[in-house]
Amino acid sequence: MISRLVLALSFLLSAPAAPPEIEWQGGCPVAVPSGTRCGFLVVPERRDKPEKTIKVGFARFSSPSIRRKPDPVVFTAGGPGAGTLQLIGTLRQMFPDRDVIALEQRGSRFSRPSLGCPEEVTRIIEHLIPPSGSGEPPAETCLPRLREEGVDLRGYTTEEIAADVVDLRQALGYPQWNLFGVSYSTRSMLRAAALDPEGTRALVLDSFLPEGVAWYDDAERNILDVMAALGVRERFERLAARFDAEPLAVDAPDPLTGGRLVLTLSGGDLMTILGEAIRDAQVAAALPALIDALEHGRHEVLQPILDRAAPALASYDWGLYHAVQCQDEVPFNEFAAEPRLFTALEDRRTCKEWKLPSSKPAAATTEAPVLVVSGTLDPTTPSRTARPAAERLPGARFVEFPGVGHAVFLATRCGQRTIAAFVADPAAPAAAPCPAPYERVEAGQVHLTAAPYRLMSEPWLAAPLALFALIAVLQLVAGGGHGWALTAFAGLSGLAFAGLTLQIVYGQLEENEVVLALGVPAAVWPVTWLAILSVLLSALSLRFRRRWPQITSAVVGAGFLIWWFIWAM
């Protein structure tokens, strides 16, 4: 009898568990390519207490290629707390002959429950608003609300997120697939590969954040290292000291209401904002010109960065972010010195209030082929820590991309091709090195003006330039048709100015559009003489013919020059 009971128990313990349930949806919450279906993976909120389940969002694009490979690519964005579904179009282009799955993190806005936390955005904004002297207590965190909603934050850890990846493969029925993580999700994807060796064909780790790295303790150093690589560290530190002595008041959008706010930036705040901004390789390339502008008191160059940074605050699911950080990251940092970055200050304060248990798992490894890609200008997950971690993985290859910041696959097409080639054949030799995607922009290469940035949102402000070009066309036609040499040459000069200016601006737009948020390329200045020549010739033509076309041309030209020098330049 006992022997039969033992056999029965052993059978039950060894029997494979039923695959997790999938709930397919009728549509997707974001725009997705044709051939994409969205759904939820139903999994336990805590696998040690499987009674309560949650839903993890995902999207699957089914490749229509006749050469479709049997092993898809599954991708999760970073953060923690960043969205994933909106990237499935980029992934489809990278891997056209494979199915592509974009898997959200549990607790994201496209999962259920969603651990959104606007309260945290309010707390960050409060840090940047001048003290009112009212003595009001800081805004509450979202912890009480999440608990009232029945959320058990102990279920939102890297270990559980990695287990979701494994469960999704089993639920979709793929024998093997390729894992792709970026930034924070490199941790969860590496852990998933360790949990599921038979199901992992290959692994891509973009901007690798290895276990054992004290991210908060290293954060300030990582930003300053990038500034040193760009040759502006000493100048930035002097600038930051100036901001510490006299904080700068700036105007910024309110990410929650859409209104406007007045913020005050200390040196540490400036470092935080620029540290986030230079994750973008285009911003990093333009940093020397930006620092020079700030040194000369041209603080308006911060406006484009602030306008982009504010909405980004609201795009994160901060409840999920802090659940992971407070359990898997913050407890393993020393915080020997008071952090200068307001993000680190806020994370430490929130984690003290939340009092979640530490749950950082042991370092994971895998025998599968691994590609680790890193940017030389990454202020978040630098090569300094990614390379040695990659060398500890048995089947890893490390590739560094010059001039690239964070998230290589979003910064350079060459990086996308490198990743796609590895997934196609992990054993193939490495491709030729990629060039830097953007050239560094020094102070003398850009004329500082807010006009191009304003024109991006208010194109009607370019009406004087359009009218000047139209008059130049009429001058050229009328002057050529009637033999009015001065009028014809005035029109030709005006058209040459407009054409060359647009060519320079659009060339910069293709090369590095961020520069246009600072001003216009300095090459526009020599071209301006053509506009001056056009107006002078129009004025001279009045000596011979004082008809309304000549008068109109001269008046429009003079008005244009006033607009050009006073507003545009």
Protein Blocks (a to p, Z undefined) as FASTA:
>chain_A
ZZmmmmmmmmmmmpccddddddddfbdfbdcdehiacddddddfblklmmbccddddddd
ddfbfkbcfbdcddddehehiafklmmmmmmmmmmmbccdddddehiakbccdfbdfklm
mmmmmmmpccehlopacdddfklmmmmnopafklmcfklmmmmmmmmmmmnopabdcddd
ehjlmmmmmmmmmmmmmlpmbdcdehiacehiafklmmmmmmmmmmmmnopmmmmmmmmm
mmmmmccddddddfknopacdddddfklmmmmmmmmmmpmklmmmmmmmmmmmmnopakl
mmmmmmmmmmmmmmpcfklmmmmmmmmmmmmcgklaacfblklmmmmmmmmmnopacfbd
cddddfbdcdddddfklcklgfklmmmmmmmpmkbccdddehiaehjllmpmklmmmmmm
mmmmmmbccddddddfbdcddfklpccdfklmmmmmmmmlmmmmmmmmmmmmmmmmmmmm
nopaklmmmmmmmmmmmmmmmmmmmmmmmmommlmmnmccfklmmmmmmmmmmmmmmmmm
mmmoccfklmmmmmmmmmmmmmmmmmmZZ
